[in-house]
Amino acid sequence: MSISANLSHIHQQIQQISKQYQRDNVRLLAVSKTKPVEAIQAAIEAGQRAFGENYVQEAVEKIEFFANRPELEWHFIGPLQSNKTKLVATHFDWIQTVDRLKIAERLNEQRPVDKAPLNVLIQINISDEESKSGIEPDEMLPLAQAISQLPNLKLRGLMAIPKPESEPEQQKIALRKMQQLFNRLQAGFDGIDTLSMGMSDDMAAAIECGSTMVRIGTAIFGARA
Ligand SMILES: *Cc1c(COP(=O)(O)O)cnc(C)c1O
């Protein structure tokens, strides 16, 4: 199937699941990591505007390639080392993987003055995986408090990559925890509107549990090499 057919199929699914669970605010982030600019071009022609990338250098080349398309929105969704923060601060519109104050402070300092504040999601290690990035749930409010003081960042919400589970009931255990954390964050801070969770294999359960942004790669662009 073509990228445009895949996108319209996913939009149909999102619409149908949203209707079932009475949600009306689910956005689609097209995860284009490792995919060539031609694939992104095809998605743009099909109406897609928001793209997620994991590798800084690769992403910057793509963002520069599409510099004449200011309507595009670029989200950094990979782990970020502190020596790469400047590239993210300079080129991206969003970062979804902030899990340390030091990274947030560097992004705040390095955000160009002529750009809007960088939109930030705090990444939560919701499945409590030793190896995974993200903060523990009980560190959320203090980190959010600190980030909310940084003028060149705009805290928008939370992101998680739960441990893969094949059964929806199992998937929903971590997703419901994220929903509760998100409610708590919204109660404490202004402007919190984004809960980024749900990938190709758990999209339906994520929307049921209140996701406002699903991050889909394979189901749009096909398998990665
Ligand atoms: C690769 C990736 C995705 C997309 O995963 P698919 O299974 O290809 O849909 C979503 N979120 C993050 C953080 C990723 O790294």
The ligand as an SDF file (V2000), in Angstrom:
LIG
                    3D

 15 15  0  0  0  0  0  0  0  0999 V2000
    9.9990    4.3650   16.2980 C   0  0  0  0  0  0  0  0  0  0  0  0
    9.1220    5.0250   17.3000 C   0  0  0  0  0  0  0  0  0  0  0  0
    7.7220    5.0720   17.1200 C   0  0  0  0  0  0  0  0  0  0  0  0
    6.9940    4.4270   15.9640 C   0  0  0  0  0  0  0  0  0  0  0  0
    6.9570    3.0610   16.1160 O   0  0  0  0  0  0  0  0  0  0  0  0
    6.1730    2.1140   15.0750 P   0  0  0  0  0  0  0  0  0  0  0  0
    6.0860    0.8210   15.7900 O   0  0  0  0  0  0  0  0  0  0  0  0
    7.0200    2.0520   13.8500 O   0  0  0  0  0  0  0  0  0  0  0  0
    4.8420    2.7210   14.8110 O   0  0  0  0  0  0  0  0  0  0  0  0
    6.9780    5.7570   18.0730 C   0  0  0  0  0  0  0  0  0  0  0  0
    7.5590    6.3410   19.1410 N   0  0  0  0  0  0  0  0  0  0  0  0
    8.8950    6.3200   19.3340 C   0  0  0  0  0  0  0  0  0  0  0  0
    9.4820    6.9980   20.5220 C   0  0  0  0  0  0  0  0  0  0  0  0
    9.7110    5.6500   18.4250 C   0  0  0  0  0  0  0  0  0  0  0  0
   11.0350    5.6180   18.6460 O   0  0  0  0  0  0  0  0  0  0  0  0
  1  2  1  0
  2  3  1  0
  2 14  2  0
  3  4  1  0
  3 10  2  0
  4  5  1  0
  5  6  1  0
  6  7  2  0
  6  8  1  0
  6  9  1  0
 10 11  1  0
 11 12  2  0
 12 13  1  0
 12 14  1  0
 14 15  1  0
M  END
$$$$
